[in-house]
Amino acid sequence: MLVKSAVPIRRFDTLVIGAGGGGLRAALQLSQAEATVAVVSKVFPTRSHTVAAQGGVNAALGNVTPDNWHWHMYDTVKGSDFLGDQDAIEYMCRAASRLVVELEHAGVPFSRLDNGKIYQRAFGGQSQNFGGDQASRTCAAADRTGHAILHSLYQQNIRAKTHFFDEYYAIDLIKDAEGAILGAVVLEIETGEPLIIEAKTTLLATGGVGRLFRNNTNARINTGDGMGMVLRAGIPIEDMEFFQFHPTGIAGKGMLITEGARGEGGYLLNKDGERFMERYAPHAKDLASRDVVSRAIATEVREGRGCGPEGDYVLLKVDHLGEEVVNKRLPGIRDMVKTFLHIDPSKQPIPVFPTAHYTMGGIPTNRFGEVVQSGADGGEEPVPGLYAVGECACVSVHGANRLGGNSLLDIVVFGRAAGNRIIEYLRDHRYHRHMSWPGVDGALARLARWDQRGEGESVAQLRNELQKAMEHYCGVFRTEDVLREGLEKVKEIERRLADARLRDHSKVFNTARIEAFELENLVDAGLATVTAALARQESRGAHSRIDYPERDDQNWMKHSLYYKEGGRLTYKPVRTQPLTVEPFPPKPRVY
Ligand SMILES: Cc1cc2nc3c(=O)[nH]c(=O)nc-3n(C[C@H](O)[C@H](O)[C@H](O)COP(=O)(O)OP(=O)(O)OC[C@H]3O[C@@H](n4cnc5c(N)ncnc54)[C@H](O)[C@@H]3O)c2cc1C
């Protein structure tokens, strides 16, 4: 058993957990303001999932089609199926153009139009003039936009002297008796030794939880660790029933084919060679919102119009665009399809099927990146010292369904906003609070728990079962009986996990131990997702209930909050009042 006083301590103004675009944008803001910042990442920073983002980042620059932030705001509110908070959405869409230009100046090599301006492609759910013609709003660096952004932000942080703890795993937050967050207990993966990072402010930027599902587009590290940490600290997580399935994953494998492929003029076909999206979304067709296209593909397959020997996928055609366009605008996709399917997409269509992609829900925050919980007066108040941004957070700008290109935007906008808010907090709070040793106990106990010897099931086996269960019981289409069974199944996995054991107890680079911690977080996120999905008796955005096919604004236009203790749910209202413009009231959502 570890002796607490033997655990080394490092002190910083701010601890940022996560080195994706969200964490790095916030860290940059802070380092430039000369705060001392520690960034902890379980992988080398430029391996964070942001690096894999393909299609681009939205901003109403108007370089290709006429555009303005208010149209972008309308599309985002509609895309969210009216569950997004309109103050935060207005803030994000207004900030977009400035922050994209700032990225350009930070070194992001965006693709160019002939006139030298930033290239913008059409993406799903984008319109001109509040629902009119298709807009082209997504600023792209070919099909490797996230790669370009993450590397530029990393370089800027090195220049600003941000302190990096590469390959350190954050186990748990440290909370004191007053409920303030004082930093975290982390594990150096190389040595297996714990370290306390004490900080006046802690920012979670740990990314999404795509590994909850068997077929997914996400990196192996996207295991919802920030959500798990927050749940264990007694704070709820929001809107977890809304999980985005991207329509075009490589069939049977899950890797993403960017929406940019359809933005460049690609389209979907069923086994009869029919462009079936014309039936589901007569106006936007293949560029309807992601939830709409995913359901259409699943329906085609279910009704026997799928392609291939098993009839279990549809085809994405880009070969008619010609080799030059494919090579110039979609080089990453071409390489990936050649590697994994051994076909050339500039000559043959690509087999695709919906794949788990993006976590709309997460840690509840306001538009300043402060983590909020319900206060004594029934309103919301910030958790002292705790912030969250990026895919692990729920601001909520994406509501029930995120638009493509809005997440890279979300991470830079709210990364910057949280950085600024933390700077204000640090001005008023000059000293560290007293260390709370009981707050360290929980993390050290979790560490010790996996040192137990003896026989027990393996982590890998339980993780596989969880991923299969989530896909089977809580996928694109949902229904009461199936969700109920799913909840029992995930609870059973939670029980079995308590008796699981590691075979390898070595300390040095023991990734099995890290995977065990990750599975605990995955199970918590899974329970939150199924519990909230079972409770929500309506269809909205990505949450599609066969038994409740309509959206029900009367009863369900509200955010869910899931607490770990007792698996309890509460709800809070949607913030329908924007900052300066008129609200967009809910109306039927057609594309
Ligand atoms: C294949 C793919 C393509 C995409 N394409 C687009 C696109 O074109 N446009 C768009 O807008 N969005 C896109 N998205 C979504 C977008 O890329 C992500 O939502 C966004 O990049 C998430 O950024 P983040 O900073 O929140 O987290 P991430 O980039 O996921 O980073 C998470 C960080 O947290 C760290 N971390 C996590 N847990 C721990 C722990 N316990 N201890 C220490 N460190 C930890 C990780 O090491 C990592 O550094 C795409 C997503 C995928 C998967």
The ligand as an SDF file (V2000), in Angstrom:
LIG
                    3D

 53 58  0  0  0  0  0  0  0  0999 V2000
  -11.9450   10.4500  -37.3040 C   0  0  0  0  0  0  0  0  0  0  0  0
  -12.5290   11.7520  -36.8190 C   0  0  0  0  0  0  0  0  0  0  0  0
  -12.6770   12.8200  -37.6920 C   0  0  0  0  0  0  0  0  0  0  0  0
  -13.2120   14.0260  -37.2440 C   0  0  0  0  0  0  0  0  0  0  0  0
  -13.3470   15.0570  -38.1310 N   0  0  0  0  0  0  0  0  0  0  0  0
  -13.8230   16.2510  -37.6970 C   0  0  0  0  0  0  0  0  0  0  0  0
  -13.9150   17.3660  -38.5770 C   0  0  0  0  0  0  0  0  0  0  0  0
  -13.5420   17.2830  -39.7390 O   0  0  0  0  0  0  0  0  0  0  0  0
  -14.4150   18.5200  -38.0960 N   0  0  0  0  0  0  0  0  0  0  0  0
  -14.8130   18.6640  -36.8020 C   0  0  0  0  0  0  0  0  0  0  0  0
  -15.2460   19.7410  -36.4310 O   0  0  0  0  0  0  0  0  0  0  0  0
  -14.7320   17.6250  -35.9420 N   0  0  0  0  0  0  0  0  0  0  0  0
  -14.2320   16.4230  -36.3550 C   0  0  0  0  0  0  0  0  0  0  0  0
  -14.1360   15.3860  -35.4710 N   0  0  0  0  0  0  0  0  0  0  0  0
  -14.4250   15.6220  -34.0540 C   0  0  0  0  0  0  0  0  0  0  0  0
  -13.2560   16.3850  -33.4030 C   0  0  0  0  0  0  0  0  0  0  0  0
  -12.0480   16.0400  -34.0210 O   0  0  0  0  0  0  0  0  0  0  0  0
  -13.1470   16.0790  -31.9160 C   0  0  0  0  0  0  0  0  0  0  0  0
  -14.3900   16.2350  -31.3030 O   0  0  0  0  0  0  0  0  0  0  0  0
  -12.1630   17.0340  -31.2480 C   0  0  0  0  0  0  0  0  0  0  0  0
  -10.9490   17.0640  -31.9500 O   0  0  0  0  0  0  0  0  0  0  0  0
  -11.9250   16.6540  -29.8030 C   0  0  0  0  0  0  0  0  0  0  0  0
  -10.9040   17.4510  -29.2780 O   0  0  0  0  0  0  0  0  0  0  0  0
  -10.6040   17.4540  -27.7270 P   0  0  0  0  0  0  0  0  0  0  0  0
   -9.5270   18.4610  -27.5110 O   0  0  0  0  0  0  0  0  0  0  0  0
  -11.8520   17.6050  -26.9760 O   0  0  0  0  0  0  0  0  0  0  0  0
  -10.0650   15.9830  -27.3850 O   0  0  0  0  0  0  0  0  0  0  0  0
   -9.0310   14.9980  -28.0760 P   0  0  0  0  0  0  0  0  0  0  0  0
   -8.3720   15.5470  -29.2630 O   0  0  0  0  0  0  0  0  0  0  0  0
   -9.7270   13.6930  -28.1940 O   0  0  0  0  0  0  0  0  0  0  0  0
   -7.8850   14.8810  -26.9570 O   0  0  0  0  0  0  0  0  0  0  0  0
   -8.1110   14.2790  -25.7070 C   0  0  0  0  0  0  0  0  0  0  0  0
   -6.8420   14.3940  -24.8850 C   0  0  0  0  0  0  0  0  0  0  0  0
   -7.0740   13.9460  -23.5650 O   0  0  0  0  0  0  0  0  0  0  0  0
   -6.0250   13.1320  -23.1290 C   0  0  0  0  0  0  0  0  0  0  0  0
   -6.5530   12.2610  -22.0840 N   0  0  0  0  0  0  0  0  0  0  0  0
   -7.7440   11.6100  -22.0700 C   0  0  0  0  0  0  0  0  0  0  0  0
   -7.8800   10.9320  -20.9180 N   0  0  0  0  0  0  0  0  0  0  0  0
   -6.7750   11.1810  -20.1960 C   0  0  0  0  0  0  0  0  0  0  0  0
   -6.3240   10.7600  -18.9100 C   0  0  0  0  0  0  0  0  0  0  0  0
   -7.0370    9.9500  -18.1220 N   0  0  0  0  0  0  0  0  0  0  0  0
   -5.1170   11.1950  -18.4950 N   0  0  0  0  0  0  0  0  0  0  0  0
   -4.3390   11.9980  -19.2750 C   0  0  0  0  0  0  0  0  0  0  0  0
   -4.7280   12.4210  -20.4890 N   0  0  0  0  0  0  0  0  0  0  0  0
   -5.9320   12.0130  -20.9310 C   0  0  0  0  0  0  0  0  0  0  0  0
   -5.5480   12.4400  -24.3780 C   0  0  0  0  0  0  0  0  0  0  0  0
   -4.2260   11.9780  -24.2290 O   0  0  0  0  0  0  0  0  0  0  0  0
   -5.6680   13.5750  -25.3880 C   0  0  0  0  0  0  0  0  0  0  0  0
   -4.5130   14.3820  -25.3200 O   0  0  0  0  0  0  0  0  0  0  0  0
  -13.6080   14.1610  -35.8960 C   0  0  0  0  0  0  0  0  0  0  0  0
  -13.4460   13.1020  -35.0290 C   0  0  0  0  0  0  0  0  0  0  0  0
  -12.9380   11.9070  -35.4800 C   0  0  0  0  0  0  0  0  0  0  0  0
  -12.8310   10.7660  -34.5030 C   0  0  0  0  0  0  0  0  0  0  0  0
  1  2  1  0
  2  3  1  0
  2 52  2  0
  3  4  2  0
  4  5  1  0
  4 50  1  0
  5  6  2  0
  6  7  1  0
  6 13  1  0
  7  8  2  0
  7  9  1  0
  9 10  1  0
 10 11  2  0
 10 12  1  0
 12 13  2  0
 13 14  1  0
 14 15  1  0
 14 50  1  0
 15 16  1  0
 16 17  1  0
 16 18  1  0
 18 19  1  0
 18 20  1  0
 20 21  1  0
 20 22  1  0
 22 23  1  0
 23 24  1  0
 24 25  2  0
 24 26  1  0
 24 27  1  0
 27 28  1  0
 28 29  2  0
 28 30  1  0
 28 31  1  0
 31 32  1  0
 32 33  1  0
 33 34  1  0
 33 48  1  0
 34 35  1  0
 35 36  1  0
 35 46  1  0
 36 37  1  0
 36 45  1  0
 37 38  2  0
 38 39  1  0
 39 40  1  0
 39 45  2  0
 40 41  1  0
 40 42  2  0
 42 43  1  0
 43 44  2  0
 44 45  1  0
 46 47  1  0
 46 48  1  0
 48 49  1  0
 50 51  2  0
 51 52  1  0
 52 53  1  0
M  END
$$$$
